[in-house]
Amino acid sequence: MQQATTDIRPTPPPGPGSTAVSTAGSAAGTAVGSVLNRGLNIRHIRFMALSSAIGTGLFYGSASAIQKAGPAVLLAYMIGGAAVFMVMRALGEMAVRHPVSGSFGQYASRYLGPLAGFVTGWTYVFEMAIVAIADVTAFSIYMGFWFPEVERWIWVLAIIFFLAALNLLSVKVFGELEFWFSLIKVVAIIAMIVGGAAIIVFGFQAGGATVAPGLGNLVGHGGLLPNGFEGLLASFAVVMFAFGGIETLGITAGEAADPKTVIPKAVNTVPVRVLLFYVLTLGVLMSLFPWNEIGTNGSPFVQIFSGLGIPAAPHILNAVVITAALSAINNDIFGAGRILFGLSRQGHAPASFGQVSRHGVPWMTVVMMAGILLVGVVLNAVIPENVFLLIASIATFATVWVWVMILASHVAMKREIARKGLPASEFPSPWWPAASVATIVFMAFVIVILGAFEDTRVALYVGAVWLGLLVISYRLWVRGHGRVRAELADETSRLPQVPAGA
């Protein structure tokens, strides 16, 4: 795939005397003329799409979801996955039409207004920041399995500097790194599925199992809904957290060598990823072990390998989860950095975030994310570990908010296309408008669920305070160019449309 260096269309410069957030001068002024290197090819983006579905949400969060819903959690993942697919199709349609690195932050500014763009962009950065802190903490814990005598903060510092340095080199280095991280995780998941299926088919005794493996375990311990419909509803908070970060795929459009080809192909893999990595994997797990035993005697993934007579099972899984953590941190740095770059171009962030290195990388955003992670080192030393149980629900609120903004921006774009008679999208979202409206209703339903259960209700309080602070910040500090809707070049051609199932 040919790689070219392409300019992201600049927005109009601000008027005299305008100011950006926390800067004395124009945030857009420095960013105009900045160039991002389109170094991500179809191999990079396709594996990034695979990678976004495999992380701590699968390896550890899934056990919590299973305990809440029992075998019915498979239904929760299918419903949540269908909703996420519609979000990604909406984002994919906008990304093909406007392939900019600021992605959904700029789409919200263009179609919903500058305040919506400001809130959406900074909420995503907030999401990535708290998740990244959790990820570096998890990495240090995983390394402690092999090197218990080494202080955890040493591993945290080492990985922050290592990944920050790699992200400063070029976007192609980031893409290659994600390719290999993703390959390891995908191979591991497939091995788990095949190994679990072998245990079921050939009658091996799964390690730690108290009952014989088989599909009967899905209904033999209280039925599909052992905790009732309420348990199924409660699981959605954890289920949607597991899908968080998948929207980073849309951010790659600004640096994809051929976004009109690679974005549709990557987005259309979402249903396969949900079925393979969650539904099939967890279905195999709950066939091997009663649902109420999963996660109570160590990792069920370790038990699969142990059941196959692999004594190194704990070490194999530890290597996989370390890879998952590295991949997650890598994606956090990339995603938040590119959104900050887009915010700076809109006048919604300091001008320094729009500065691009000679490698075509917004280097200041990488430095900022590294700084946030360093703060995380201190937080881990003074905050009790149980406080981090709140991260999943808080991150779920931020994630769902961003998804709602993506859907709302898409609705506004479709209405504008119809009103102005613009060329039809090359990668249209299917079942418009019914599916989009239904997905927005479902996302609102997830937010209501967060407030309905005591252990996740705090996420609504934190989310409300965060959104309030953003609105106040916008009113106080954003001026001039930052109060103007983003101007995005429409790169739609009159070529044949991409089929919905391509």
Buried (B, 14 or more C-beta within 10 A) or exposed (E): BEBEEBEBBBBEBBEEEBBBBEBEBBBBBBBBEBEBBBBBBBEBBBBBBBBBBBBBBBBBBBBBBBBBBBBBBBBBBBBBBBBBBBBBBBBBBBBBBBBBBBBBBBBBBBBBBBBBBBBBBBBBBBBBBBBBBBBBBBBBBBBBBEEEEEEBEEBBBBBBEEBBEBBBEBBBBBBBBBBEBBBBBBEBBBBBBEBBBBBBEEEBEBBBBEBEBBEEBBEEBBEBBBBBEEBBBBBBBBBBBBBBBBBBBBBBBBBBBBBBBBBBBBBBBBBEBBBBBBBBBBBBBBBBBBBBBBBEBBBBBBBBBBBBEBEEBBBBBBBBBBBBBBBBBBBBBBBBBBBBBBBBBBBBBBBBBBBBBEBBBBBBBBBBBBEBBBEBBEEBEEEEEEEBEBBBBBBBBBBBBBBBBBBBBBBBBBEEBEEEEEEEBBBBBEEBEEBBEBBBEBBEEBBEBBBBBEEBEBBBEBBEEBBEEBEEBBEEBBBBBBBBBBEBEEBBEEEEEBEEEE
